[in-house]
Amino acid sequence: MTSRVAVVTGASRGIGRACALALGEDGWSVAVGFRSGEGEAKDVAGAIEDGGTRAVTLALDTSDEVRIAEAFREVAEALGPITGLVNNAGISRDGLTVKYPTGEYDRTMSVNARGSFLCSRAALRSMLRERFGRIVNVSSAVALHGNAGQVAYSASKAAMLGMTRSLAREVGSRGITVNAVCPGLITTDLTDAMPEEAQRFLLDQTPAGRPGTPDDVAATVRFLMSDHAAYVNGAVLAVDGGLTA
């Protein structure tokens, strides 16, 4: 039986946490990736193990290529061949382009877009051997319709959609699917840091009339990682309450 071992980046809180817990409930062994929230990551791993499946915490900065290679080897040694990946780690610093620091732009692209590429490449080595795999990229609604003051973030998340579609074509014949979800306004630490005016603007454009929750996104990721989604490949699914409709 093909192993079910998943790496979830940025899994110590928010959407990543909800995804890690959902996959654990579905029987996946989960590597709970974190950059700074070690204690929170341990709590997530503990909850997964309490549910009867295996979990480890994984210190991981997705801008560090060397560390990514090491981390994925550690997961394989601890849990077995990696056959699942949720590229969720991301950063955002809003600001108007005319005053936006080049260094912040480069950092955003490095963590969000380049990091997803590096993690996917590392995970594919075992997926190709197993002839099975699931990759889900957590992009954003702003990759579909843009948002003033989020040029760098939007560019990084749009890049993830291009990677999703192209990689789906590369590896689809090997039993591997690659899909993306685009969350809208979701209640997380990242959106809580947004100015109240910006949150209100997005909420006013959301037909559902409420922000989403991390569990709303995790439910979609859970489906895309399951056998029920074996024929879903290269898809981009908006989880945004109708924001981009």
Disulfide bonds with the S-S distance in Angstrom:
none
